[in-house]
C-alpha cells in the first residue's frame, strides 16, 4: 500500500463556553462540537526523500495556509513518521507526500487546520502501519491543537462534548434532521487575537460551566436554536471590526439565531430542511451584495456523522 486518502470534515460549535485561563496558559473550554459535511481531503503517498512535503489544491487555498512545518498536517505526519522510524517500520529515506484539497475556509472557526492535522495523522499511521493507543493518539494530537483530538476521538459519530483545552472528548450521537445554513465572510479571525480580546473583556474567571447537560443533538433544529451560544462572539466582534457588519446584517434580517462558530468568522443557523435554509441563505447573500460584503463560502451543510476517516483510493 503506497497511498491513503482521508476525508477531514469541518465543525461547528453549537455551544462554546470559555471558563477562564488555565495555569498552562491555555483557556478552559466546555463546548459541543458537530462535524459537518463540508470537508477537506488529504492524500498521503509514500516517498523516498526522507521528509514530509505538502502541496495544496482546491477552491479554498489561500496565501495564509503554509506548506512547511507551520502547517499542522505536516507536523502530524512528521510525528507519525518519527514513531514509525523508532519502531523500525520506516527507514531514514522513507518520506511522505501530502496533497491537501482545501474546501474549508481558513481562519473561519470551522476547524479546518485541526481536522487536516487529524486526517494527516490517520493517513500516515494507516500507510506506515503504526498502531497508536487511544492515549498515545490523544497526546500526539493534543500537542497540535485544541480541536484536533475531537476529529479523531469522535470519529464514529462526529459529535461530542469537549472540555479542558478541548482534548477531553465525550462522543455523542450525531444530530439528525438538521440542515445548517453556513456563511463565511471574507474576513479572517486569527484565533490568538480573538482569545486576547476575550481575556481583556473577561471580568473574572468562572469556575463552573453553565453548559446544559443535554447536548441538544437529539432535538429538532428549531428547538436546538435556543441552546446555541458562543462566549467568543463578543471577543471576535471586538478583535475583528469587519465582523460587525455581518452581525448587523444577520440581525437586520431577523436572524438573531445565527451563531458564530468557534473564534469566527463563520456564522451558522439551524433549520428543519434544506429549502428553508437555502431561502435564508439567499436573503443573506442578497443583503451582503447590497452592502458590499464579500463571502468566502455560503451553503447548506449537514452533520457529517463521522470525524476524520479513510476513504477508498481508486
C-alpha positions in Angstrom: 0.0 0.0 0.0 1.5 3.3 -1.1 -1.4 5.8 -0.9 -4.1 6.7 1.7 -6.9 9.2 1.3 -8.6 10.8 4.3 -11.8 12.9 4.5 -11.3 15.7 7.0 -14.6 17.4 7.9 -15.2 20.9 9.2 -17.0 21.5 12.5 -19.3 24.0 14.2 -19.6 24.7 17.9 -23.2 24.6 18.9 -22.2 25.9 22.3 -18.9 27.2 23.5 -18.1 28.5 27.0 -14.6 29.8 27.9 -14.2 29.3 31.7 -11.1 31.4 32.1 -7.3 30.9 31.7 -5.6 27.8 32.9 -2.2 27.6 34.7 -0.6 26.3 31.5 -1.6 29.5 29.6 -4.4 27.9 27.6 -8.1 28.5 28.2 -10.5 26.1 29.9 -13.3 25.2 27.5 -16.7 23.5 27.6 -18.1 23.1 24.2 -20.3 20.9 22.0 -18.9 20.2 18.5 -20.6 18.8 15.4 -18.6 17.7 12.4 -20.3 18.8 9.1 -20.1 17.5 5.6 -18.1 20.4 4.3 -14.7 18.6 4.2 -11.1 18.8 3.1 -9.4 15.8 1.6 -5.8 14.6 2.3 -3.9 12.2 0.1 -0.9 10.7 1.7 1.7 8.9 -0.5 4.9 7.1 0.4 8.0 8.7 -0.9 11.8 8.1 -0.8 13.0 11.6 0.0 13.1 11.1 3.8 10.9 14.1 4.5 7.2 15.3 4.7 6.2 17.5 1.8 2.8 19.2 1.4 1.1 20.7 -1.7 -2.2 22.5 -1.8 -5.1 22.5 -4.2 -8.8 23.2 -4.2 -11.2 26.2 -4.0 -10.3 27.4 -0.5 -6.5 27.6 -1.0 -5.3 30.9 0.4 -2.0 32.6 1.0 -2.2 32.3 4.8 -2.0 28.4 4.6 1.6 27.4 4.9 3.2 24.3 3.3 6.0 23.9 5.8 6.2 22.9 9.5 3.9 25.7 10.4 1.1 23.6 8.9 -0.4 21.2 11.5 -0.9 18.5 8.9 2.8 18.5 8.1 3.6 18.3 11.8 1.1 15.5 12.4 2.5 13.4 9.6 6.1 14.1 10.7 5.3 12.9 14.2 3.9 9.6 12.9 6.9 9.2 10.6 9.3 9.6 13.6 7.4 7.0 15.6 7.5 4.7 12.6 11.3 5.0 12.4 11.6 4.2 16.1 9.5 1.1 15.6 11.5 0.0 12.6 8.6 0.5 10.2 10.3 3.3 8.3 13.9 3.9 7.2 15.8 7.2 7.0 14.8 7.7 3.4 11.1 6.9 3.9 9.1 10.1 3.4 5.5 11.2 2.9 3.9 13.4 0.2 0.7 15.1 1.3 -1.8 16.6 -1.2 -4.3 18.7 0.7 -7.5 19.7 -1.2 -8.9 22.7 0.7 -12.7 23.2 0.7 -12.9 24.5 4.3 -12.0 28.3 4.5 -9.0 29.1 6.7 -9.3 31.1 9.9 -13.0 30.7 9.9 -13.9 29.0 13.1 -14.6 25.7 11.3 -11.6 23.8 12.5 -10.0 23.1 9.1 -6.4 23.1 10.2 -7.2 20.8 13.2 -9.2 18.4 11.1 -6.4 18.4 8.5 -3.9 17.5 11.2 -6.1 14.6 12.5 -6.5 13.5 8.9 -2.8 13.6 8.2 -2.2 11.6 11.4 -4.8 9.0 10.4 -3.5 8.7 6.8 0.2 8.4 7.8 -0.5 5.9 10.6 -2.5 3.8 8.2 0.1 3.9 5.5 3.1 3.2 7.8 1.1 0.6 9.7 1.7 2.3 13.1 -0.8 1.4 15.8 -1.5 4.0 18.4 -3.3 3.5 21.7 -6.0 6.0 22.5 -3.8 7.7 25.0 -0.9 7.9 22.5 -3.2 9.3 19.8 -4.7 11.9 22.0 -1.3 13.0 23.4 0.1 13.5 19.9 -2.9 15.3 18.6 -3.4 17.5 21.6 0.1 18.9 21.2 -1.0 20.2 17.8 -4.2 22.0 18.7 -7.3 22.1 20.9 -9.8 20.8 18.4 -7.6 18.2 16.8 -8.4 15.4 19.3 -12.1 15.8 18.6 -11.8 14.9 14.9 -10.2 11.5 15.8 -11.8 10.7 19.1 -15.3 11.4 17.8 -14.6 9.6 14.6 -17.6 7.3 14.8 -20.3 10.0 15.1 -18.7 13.4 14.5 -20.4 14.8 17.6 -19.1 15.3 21.2 -18.8 17.4 24.3 -15.2 18.6 24.7 -13.7 20.0 27.9 -10.3 21.1 29.3 -8.4 22.6 26.4 -10.8 20.8 24.2 -9.0 17.5 24.3 -11.2 15.6 26.7 -13.8 14.3 24.3 -17.1 12.6 25.2 -18.5 11.2 22.0 -22.3 11.7 21.5 -24.7 10.6 18.8 -24.8 13.0 15.9 -27.8 15.2 15.3 -30.3 14.0 12.6 -32.7 16.1 10.6 -30.7 19.2 10.8 -30.0 21.5 7.8 -27.3 24.1 8.6 -27.1 27.4 6.7 -23.4 28.3 6.8 -21.9 31.6 5.7 -18.2 32.5 5.9 -17.4 36.2 5.3 -14.2 37.3 3.5 -12.9 38.2 7.0 -10.3 36.2 8.8 -10.3 35.8 12.6 -6.9 34.9 14.0 -7.6 32.7 17.0 -4.9 34.2 19.2 -6.2 37.7 18.5 -9.8 36.7 19.4 -8.7 34.9 22.7 -6.6 38.0 23.5 -9.7 40.2 23.2 -11.7 37.7 25.3 -9.1 37.9 28.1 -9.3 41.7 28.0 -13.1 41.6 28.2 -13.2 38.9 30.9 -14.4 40.1 34.3 -13.2 37.3 36.5 -13.0 33.6 35.5 -16.0 31.4 36.0 -15.2 28.2 38.0 -18.3 26.2 36.9 -19.7 25.7 33.4 -23.3 26.7 32.7 -23.5 24.4 29.6 -26.6 22.3 30.0 -26.0 18.6 30.4 -28.2 18.0 27.3 -26.3 18.5 24.1 -29.4 19.3 22.1 -28.3 16.9 19.4 -31.4 14.7 19.7 -34.0 17.6 19.4 -35.3 19.3 16.2 -33.3 22.1 14.7 -35.8 24.9 15.7 -35.7 23.7 19.3 -31.9 23.4 19.3 -31.6 27.1 18.3 -32.3 28.1 21.9 -29.2 26.2 23.1 -26.8 27.9 20.7 -24.3 30.2 22.4 -20.7 31.3 22.0 -18.7 33.2 24.6 -16.1 34.2 21.9 -18.5 36.1 19.7 -18.3 39.4 21.6 -14.5 39.0 21.6 -14.4 38.3 17.9 -16.5 41.3 17.2 -14.1 43.4 19.3 -11.0 42.0 17.8 -12.2 41.9 14.1 -14.2 45.0 13.3 -15.2 43.6 9.9 -17.5 41.1 11.6 -19.8 43.8 12.9 -21.3 44.5 9.5 -22.1 40.8 9.3 -23.7 40.6 12.7 -25.7 43.7 12.0 -26.9 42.3 8.6 -28.0 39.0 10.1 -29.9 40.8 12.9 -31.5 43.1 10.3 -32.9 40.1 8.5 -34.3 38.7 11.8 -31.7 36.0 12.0 -30.5 36.6 15.6 -30.5 32.9 16.0 -27.4 32.7 13.8 -24.3 31.9 15.9 -20.6 32.4 15.4 -18.6 29.1 15.2 -15.5 28.9 17.3 -13.4 32.1 17.2 -15.0 33.0 13.8 -15.6 34.2 11.2 -18.3 31.7 10.1 -21.9 32.2 11.2 -24.5 29.4 11.0 -28.2 28.8 11.6 -30.1 25.6 12.2 -33.1 24.7 10.0 -35.5 21.7 9.7 -34.9 21.3 6.0 -32.7 22.3 3.1 -35.3 24.5 1.5 -35.8 26.8 4.5 -32.0 27.1 5.0 -31.5 27.9 1.3 -34.2 30.6 1.3 -32.5 32.4 4.2 -29.0 32.0 2.7 -30.3 33.7 -0.5 -31.6 36.6 1.6 -28.2 36.8 3.4 -26.2 36.8 0.2 -28.5 39.4 -1.4 -28.1 41.8 1.6 -24.3 41.1 1.6 -24.2 42.2 -2.1 -26.2 45.3 -1.4 -23.9 46.2 1.5 -20.7 45.2 -0.5 -19.8 42.4 2.0 -17.8 39.6 0.4 -18.4 36.0 1.0 -15.8 33.2 1.0 -18.4 30.4 1.4 -22.1 30.1 1.6 -24.0 26.8 1.5 -26.4 24.4 3.2 -24.5 21.7 5.0 -25.4 18.8 7.4 -24.0 16.8 10.3 -21.3 14.6 8.8 -21.9 11.7 11.2 -18.2 11.0 11.4 -14.8 12.6 12.2 -11.8 12.0 10.0 -12.0 8.8 8.1 -10.2 6.9 5.4 -11.9 6.5 2.1 -11.2 4.0 -0.6 -8.5 5.1 -3.1 -9.1 4.2 -6.7 
